[in-house]
Amino acid sequence: MIPASTERIALVTGGGGFIGQSLVRRLLAEGWTVRNLDFVAGRIDHPRLSHWAGSFLQRELLTEALVAVDTVFHLAATKFPREADRDPLADAQENVTGTVMLLDRAIEAETRRLIFASSGGTVYGPPERLPVDEDHPTRPMSAYGVSKLACEHYLRLYDGRGRRPLSTLSLRLANPYGPRQNIDKAHGALTTFCHRAAQRRPITIWGDGSVERDFVHIDDVSRALVRAADAGAHGTQINIGAGKGTTLNDILALIEQVQGRRPEVIFEPGRAFDVPRSVLCSNRARELLGWQAETPLEQGVAELLAAFAPTEPALERG
């Protein structure tokens, strides 16, 4: 363990994003000094937080940002799943090669720990059994999943290298959701559904609504990432999910339960890259991180609907 009196510096790639901002808040609350390496600064202002405007692909900037860093949280990716499928070559060149460069630079900087945010919803592919544990075969159906899996392999390859051995760990995240998720990018079904329902706008579902996902609250995700910084486990991968499957139709029912009305829904043909069912087993997270999801889905849906509810116009005073 690190002595309490020692300053701990974290570098967060993608710290201005949805997961990144939640992680940065938690790190600051626990006394870390944080460097956010991202083009997006985020909305957090704190004396122990600095913004390094740029990308993990910029070699010189990355080298400077890594000086005296204890732990790297690698959240950034240059492509969303759809973009990666449209251009797999660029996705591999940027995200896989960039992650290897990050590992090299971290070893040179004698960084102690590197935590990688992988994707439990894409690296496994169609499940042979549910819930999916870390020993399940990995057969990703998308370029995004392939690149995430490749990065995991490189983390294992680099684990233990360097004069001060680098310790690595990959967290396979389920489907994070929460009130600060970017609605404009439509990246997160649960958050998008709640936003549209709160605005009384129709919800689009690809398929018949039977697609099943493991939704985990962003506060639980950031807590897992911070726990991973000091966990004894290394050179492996750990699922981070609620361990419970929820269909898109289940989400509609929860929204109706909270709002008292059924949202308008438009059903479109299913998409080939959508894995029909994805539920993660988080037993390893309990054993190695002392972590489990704590936020009930019903609470999360109610929180989102309240956050997205239109504000009432102020009454004119006579």
C-alpha positions in Angstrom: 0.0 0.0 0.0 1.1 3.6 -0.6 1.7 5.7 2.6 -1.1 8.2 3.2 1.4 11.1 3.3 2.7 10.3 -0.3 1.2 12.5 -3.1 -0.5 10.2 -5.6 -0.7 11.4 -9.1 -3.1 9.9 -11.6 -3.1 10.4 -15.4 -6.6 9.9 -16.8 -6.8 9.6 -20.6 -10.2 10.7 -21.7 -10.9 12.4 -18.3 -13.3 14.9 -19.9 -15.7 12.1 -21.0 -18.6 10.5 -19.3 -16.7 7.8 -17.4 -13.6 10.1 -17.1 -15.4 12.9 -15.2 -17.0 10.5 -12.7 -13.6 8.9 -12.1 -11.8 12.3 -11.8 -14.4 13.4 -9.2 -13.8 10.3 -7.1 -10.0 10.4 -7.4 -10.0 14.0 -6.2 -12.4 13.2 -3.3 -9.9 10.5 -2.2 -7.0 12.9 -2.2 -5.3 12.2 -5.6 -3.7 14.8 -7.8 -5.2 14.3 -11.3 -4.0 15.1 -14.8 -6.7 14.9 -17.5 -5.2 14.1 -20.9 -8.1 14.9 -23.3 -9.2 17.5 -25.8 -12.2 18.0 -23.5 -11.5 19.7 -20.2 -14.8 18.7 -18.6 -16.7 20.8 -16.0 -14.6 20.1 -12.9 -12.5 22.9 -11.3 -10.2 21.8 -8.5 -6.7 22.9 -7.4 -5.4 19.3 -7.7 -6.8 18.9 -11.2 -4.9 19.9 -14.3 -6.0 19.7 -18.0 -3.5 18.5 -20.6 -5.2 19.4 -23.8 -4.5 16.7 -26.4 -4.5 13.0 -27.1 -2.7 9.9 -25.8 -1.5 9.5 -29.4 0.7 12.6 -29.1 4.1 11.2 -28.0 5.8 14.3 -26.6 2.7 15.5 -24.7 2.2 12.0 -23.3 5.8 11.7 -22.1 5.4 15.1 -20.3 2.1 14.1 -18.8 3.5 10.9 -17.4 6.3 12.4 -15.3 5.9 11.3 -11.6 2.6 9.6 -12.3 1.7 6.7 -10.0 -1.3 5.3 -11.9 -2.7 5.7 -15.4 -6.4 5.1 -16.1 -6.6 4.6 -19.8 -10.2 5.4 -20.8 -9.7 7.2 -24.0 -10.6 5.8 -27.4 -10.6 7.6 -30.8 -13.6 5.7 -32.2 -17.1 4.7 -31.1 -18.3 1.2 -32.0 -20.0 2.3 -35.2 -17.1 4.4 -36.3 -14.7 1.5 -35.7 -16.7 -0.8 -37.8 -16.7 1.8 -40.7 -12.9 2.1 -40.5 -11.3 -0.9 -38.8 -7.8 0.0 -40.1 -7.9 3.5 -38.5 -9.3 2.0 -35.3 -6.4 -0.5 -35.0 -3.8 2.1 -36.0 -5.0 4.6 -33.4 -6.3 2.6 -30.5 -4.2 -0.5 -30.5 -0.9 1.1 -31.6 -1.6 4.1 -29.4 -2.2 1.9 -26.3 1.1 0.1 -27.0 2.9 3.4 -27.2 1.2 4.4 -23.9 2.5 1.2 -22.3 6.0 1.9 -23.6 6.0 5.5 -22.3 4.6 4.3 -18.9 7.5 1.9 -18.5 10.0 4.6 -19.4 8.3 6.9 -16.8 8.5 4.1 -14.2 4.7 4.3 -13.7 3.5 1.8 -11.1 0.1 0.8 -12.4 -2.0 1.1 -15.6 -5.7 0.4 -15.6 -7.5 -0.1 -19.0 -11.2 0.4 -19.6 -12.2 -2.5 -21.8 -15.7 -3.4 -23.0 -17.4 -6.5 -21.6 -20.3 -5.9 -24.0 -18.1 -6.4 -27.1 -15.1 -8.6 -26.4 -17.0 -11.8 -25.6 -19.4 -11.8 -28.6 -22.5 -14.1 -28.6 -22.6 -15.8 -25.2 -22.4 -19.6 -24.7 -23.6 -19.2 -21.1 -25.0 -16.5 -18.9 -23.8 -14.7 -16.9 -20.5 -14.5 -18.8 -17.4 -14.9 -16.7 -13.8 -14.0 -17.6 -13.0 -17.5 -18.8 -15.7 -17.4 -21.5 -14.4 -17.6 -25.1 -13.8 -14.2 -26.7 -15.3 -13.8 -30.2 -16.0 -10.1 -30.8 -18.5 -9.3 -33.5 -17.2 -5.7 -34.2 -13.9 -4.0 -34.9 -14.3 -2.1 -31.7 -14.4 -5.3 -29.7 -11.4 -6.7 -31.6 -9.3 -3.6 -30.8 -10.3 -3.7 -27.1 -9.4 -7.4 -26.9 -6.0 -6.7 -28.6 -5.3 -3.9 -26.1 -6.0 -6.4 -23.2 -3.5 -8.8 -24.6 -0.9 -6.1 -24.8 -1.5 -5.2 -21.2 -0.9 -8.8 -20.2 2.2 -8.9 -22.3 3.6 -5.7 -20.7 2.7 -6.6 -17.2 5.8 -6.9 -15.0 8.1 -5.2 -17.5 10.5 -2.3 -16.7 13.1 -1.4 -14.1 10.2 -0.6 -11.9 7.8 -3.3 -13.1 4.6 -2.0 -14.5 1.5 -3.6 -13.1 -1.5 -3.8 -15.5 -5.2 -4.6 -15.2 -8.1 -4.6 -17.7 -11.6 -3.9 -16.5 -14.3 -5.2 -18.8 -17.1 -2.7 -18.3 -20.7 -3.7 -18.9 -23.1 -0.8 -20.0 -22.4 2.3 -17.9 -25.2 4.8 -17.5 -25.9 8.0 -15.6 -27.1 11.6 -15.8 -24.0 13.1 -17.3 -23.8 10.8 -20.3 -23.5 12.5 -23.6 -27.0 12.4 -25.2 -25.9 14.0 -28.5 -23.8 10.9 -29.3 -26.7 8.4 -28.5 -24.1 6.3 -26.8 -26.0 4.4 -24.1 -29.5 3.0 -24.6 -30.8 3.4 -21.0 -29.7 7.1 -20.8 -31.0 7.9 -24.2 -34.4 6.2 -23.5 -34.8 8.2 -20.3 -33.9 11.5 -21.9 -36.4 11.0 -24.7 -39.1 9.9 -22.3 -38.5 12.9 -20.1 -38.8 15.2 -23.1 -41.9 13.3 -24.3 -40.2 12.3 -27.5 -40.4 8.9 -29.3 -37.9 6.2 -28.4 -36.3 4.2 -31.3 -35.6 0.5 -30.6 -33.6 -1.6 -33.1 -35.3 -4.9 -33.1 -38.2 -6.1 -31.0 -36.8 -4.9 -27.7 -35.6 -8.3 -26.5 -31.9 -7.3 -26.6 -30.6 -7.9 -23.1 -27.9 -5.8 -21.5 -26.1 -5.5 -18.1 -26.5 -1.9 -17.0 -24.2 -0.5 -14.3 -24.4 2.9 -12.7 -21.5 5.3 -13.5 -20.9 5.8 -9.7 -20.3 2.0 -9.4 -18.0 2.1 -12.4 -15.8 4.9 -11.1 -15.6 3.1 -7.7 -14.4 0.0 -9.4 -11.7 1.9 -11.3 -10.4 3.5 -8.1 -10.4 0.1 -6.3 -8.4 -1.3 -9.2 -5.5 1.1 -8.5 -4.4 -0.7 -5.4 -5.8 -4.2 -6.0 -3.2 -7.0 -5.8 -4.5 -8.5 -9.1 -2.5 -7.8 -12.2 -1.9 -9.1 -15.7 -5.5 -10.2 -16.0 -9.0 -8.9 -16.7 -12.0 -8.4 -14.5 -15.7 -7.9 -15.3 -17.5 -4.9 -14.0 -21.3 -5.3 -14.2 -24.4 -5.5 -12.2 -24.7 -9.2 -13.0 -28.4 -8.8 -14.0 -29.8 -8.8 -17.5 -32.3 -6.1 -18.5 -34.1 -6.0 -21.9 -34.9 -2.8 -23.7 -38.6 -3.7 -23.1 -37.8 -3.9 -19.3 -36.4 -0.3 -19.5 -39.7 0.8 -21.1 -41.6 -0.8 -18.3 -39.5 0.9 -15.7 -39.9 4.3 -17.3 -43.7 3.7 -17.4 -43.6 2.7 -13.7 -41.8 6.0 -12.7 -43.7 8.4 -15.1 -47.1 6.8 -14.9 -47.3 6.7 -18.7 -46.0 4.5 -21.5 -43.4 6.2 -23.7 -43.9 6.4 -27.5 -41.8 3.8 -29.2 -40.7 3.3 -32.8 -39.4 -0.2 -33.7 -36.8 -0.4 -36.5 -35.1 -3.6 -38.0 -32.4 -5.1 -35.7 -28.7 -4.5 -36.4 -26.3 -7.2 -37.2 -23.6 -6.0 -34.8 -25.8 -6.1 -31.7 -25.1 -9.1 -29.4 -28.6 -10.4 -28.4 -27.7 -11.0 -24.8 -24.9 -9.7 -22.6 -24.8 -10.2 -18.9 -21.5 -10.2 -16.9 -20.5 -12.3 -14.0 -18.8 -10.1 -11.4 -17.7 -12.7 -8.9 -14.0 -12.0 -9.7 -14.6 -8.3 -9.0 -15.9 -9.2 -5.6 -13.0 -11.5 -4.9 -10.1 -9.3 -6.2 -11.4 -5.8 -5.8 -13.9 -6.1 -3.0 -16.4 -4.5 -5.4 -20.0 -5.1 -6.4 -22.7 -2.9 -8.0 -24.7 -1.1 -5.4 -27.1 1.2 -7.3 -30.5 -0.5 -8.1 -31.7 0.0 -11.7 -35.0 1.4 -10.5 -33.2 4.1 -8.6 -31.0 4.9 -11.6 -33.9 5.2 -14.0 -35.7 7.5 -11.6 -32.6 9.6 -11.2 -32.2 10.0 -15.0 -35.8 10.9 -15.5 -35.6 13.6 -12.8 -32.3 14.9 -14.3 -33.7 15.2 -17.8 -37.2 16.6 -16.8 -37.9 19.9 -18.5 -37.6 22.9 -16.2 -40.8 24.8 -15.7 -40.7 28.4 -17.1 -40.6 31.0 -14.4 -43.9 32.8 -13.7 -44.1 36.4 -14.6 -44.6 38.6 -11.6 -47.2 41.4 -11.9 
